[in-house]
């Protein structure tokens, strides 16, 4: 489902901004574009987002604007510098021709400049509030879109139910008419009026073209779609499965059709099911 939300706030290190962008996808595909200075916040943001979003291609962007913020005294992280030195020496043994690290490269290395614990906690709290605010906004947008999609799906479910109700009474009549036609052809083919043999052949034929079970299952699946949508919540994957079952029953109905009316009904049902499948893939 689609959605967009943004939030920003001042922090001890500058203006912290967070953006969420979501487009349709069958599963959750979460991507981050995070500034190096605040990359440590990414695991927390990932946990918050996955707790509330289960479907869609979602991009999260977190960046920091330090312009205009008074510079605070900072200190170097001796442990980070030691690790960086060890890595540089090991790399130099593998690549003797490589140039030495410049001071600017060292200072830009993550963790070299130590942050004050209080400042880190403040950044974490601010990022938590920003993510919660943006998620509330985006989820509300997706909920409004979901309500419209649900109404569209229910319209198609109602059309399918009406079509099934119209054709259900025609099933016995269609089978009887087709049985009469088959009986006549059998008499012509075998050159005999052996009623017992004809009745046996018709009995076998009847079991192959009886679609009452398919119609009953279609009604049950349609009822399940209606119940899931009225219940609400994250029902997209469940509806996707039910739509596959609806398509399966419509295909069986088409293959066992004994009249043009049933064939036309099966074709219409397949078209409506395909429209439903396209919609439910966008519903969370």
Secondary structure, DSSP 8 states (H G I E B T S, - for coil): --EEEEEEEEETTEEEEEEEEEE--SSEEEEEEE-GGGGGGHHHHHHHHHHH--SEEEEEEEEEE-TT------EE-HHHHHHHHHHHHHHHHH-TTS----HHHHHHSTTSEE--HHHHHHHHHHHHHHHHHHHHHHHHHHHHHHHHHHHHHHHHHHHHHHHHHHHHTHHHHHHHHHHHHHHHHHHHHHT---HHHHHHHHHHHHHHH--HHHHHHHHHHHHHHHHHHHH-SS-HHHHHHHHHHHHHHHHHHHHT--SHHHHHHHHHHHHHHHHHHHHHTT--
